[in-house]
Amino acid sequence: MNISNLKSRFPVFKKNPNLVFLDTAASALKVDEMIKATNNCYTNEYANIHRGNYELSSKLTKKFEDARKKVADYLNTSEKNIIFVKSATEGINLIASCMTKRFLEDGDEIILSYLEHHANLIPWHLIEKKIKIIPLGLNDNDEINYDELNNKINSKTRLITLTHMSNVTGSITNFDKIKEIARKQKIPLLLDGCQFAPHKKVDLKELDPDFYVFSAHKMYGPSGLGILYMKDRWIDEFTPYQGGGQMIHDVDIDKSTYANGYEKFEAGTPPIAPVIGFSSSLNFMDEVDPNVIYDHEMNLHDYAYEKLSKFNNIKIYGSNNNKGAIISFNIKGVHNSDLGAMLDKKNIAIRTGHHCCQPLMKHLKVTGTSRISFGVYNTIDDVDYLIDSLDEITKILI
Ligand SMILES: Cc1ncc(COP(=O)(O)O)c(C=O)c1O
């Protein structure tokens, strides 16, 4: 497969061939294989799954459960540990809610970092226990300051929950370092893989977190689907997050018992077509190879980083080491939202604003940044066009 130009696999470019899409961190464009599979599911295969005793339903049930196995194989884990939710956000809310019911008490502490997306902050604000949030600070390169961890862990620490890769700076968390310290103290670990999983191989056997979450829509897949990996221990000990159909064992009018295993967390009709579609996104990821994707995107990143660094009065946030293909920056004298709007006029899509990371913005002492993020479809020509356009715009605005 020719990784240097995969635009032909993304139908949006047929209608808009000159689109330069640099906002994959928000949501990725959709690959043909996923669109075809979703379309086929609704057109030819659709019925509700799990409870129908007719062929259409049983065939799609099998396909749905095969997709769970595909997700598990992709992550090198068992399908028994894969729970389908509506988004990564819902996955983290599920964990926060389940932990609150059985594992958290007033005064307990959880550790996270200044790099977290609001999706890994606000669920912890909303829980009905008075827990303390202990943030890990950032070093001069705006990476997590791992040295703080030993001092911040104590007998009240109940969870360490961290982004696997920052959606603002692209910084990749050194999970081995965290794990080594946390395991000694038997503290569970949650990794938010939203930005990492679409760009680099995830091996859950090797990583070995307690929980891992990400969203299908950032991985060339459908919206409305999140993947939550949970270790057996938590699947067994947590009680259900929501109640409804499919998650039950036995129901009376005034009481019920619920299913064992991942099913207890999947109340109601699941996102059937998105799961089928996502299985095809993973076929595409496998076909290209996530490690090849990472190298391709980082080549573009490094090329863009070097060219951007040459702009007068530009500030690029975060270091250029151990990261994924995201660059956040500000140019003195140019407001990020003006820049975004002017690039849009040139058919270039970037993201501007706080990126759902207000604590990080406060740490950086800015209200927002301009962010470019790469996907498998981007090319060197995209970067050249961005740089030429930035050159033109900054000459007008400054
Ligand atoms: C690092 C990170 N975590 C969590 C999320 C939330 O993902 P979703 O909105 O798909 O639930 C995002 C989305 O941008 C993200 O970048």
The ligand as a MOL file (V3000), in Angstrom:
LIG
                    3D

  0  0  0     0  0            999 V3000
M  V30 BEGIN CTAB
M  V30 COUNTS 16 16 0 0 0
M  V30 BEGIN ATOM
M  V30 1 C -7.3490 13.0240 24.9220 0
M  V30 2 C -8.8320 12.9660 24.7440 0
M  V30 3 N -9.5850 12.3560 25.6650 0
M  V30 4 C -10.9160 12.2730 25.5550 0
M  V30 5 C -11.5670 12.8280 24.4880 0
M  V30 6 C -13.0460 12.7070 24.4010 0
M  V30 7 O -13.4130 11.9190 23.3090 0
M  V30 8 P -14.9440 11.7790 22.8870 0
M  V30 9 O -15.4540 13.1790 22.6990 0
M  V30 10 O -14.8910 10.9930 21.6340 0
M  V30 11 O -15.6330 11.0720 23.9850 0
M  V30 12 C -10.8480 13.4940 23.5000 0
M  V30 13 C -11.5160 14.1430 22.3690 0
M  V30 14 O -10.9950 15.0240 21.7360 0
M  V30 15 C -9.4360 13.5590 23.6270 0
M  V30 16 O -8.6770 14.1670 22.7100 0
M  V30 END ATOM
M  V30 BEGIN BOND
M  V30 1 1 1 2
M  V30 2 1 2 3
M  V30 3 2 2 15
M  V30 4 2 3 4
M  V30 5 1 4 5
M  V30 6 1 5 6
M  V30 7 2 5 12
M  V30 8 1 6 7
M  V30 9 1 7 8
M  V30 10 2 8 9
M  V30 11 1 8 10
M  V30 12 1 8 11
M  V30 13 1 12 13
M  V30 14 1 12 15
M  V30 15 2 13 14
M  V30 16 1 15 16
M  V30 END BOND
M  V30 END CTAB
M  END
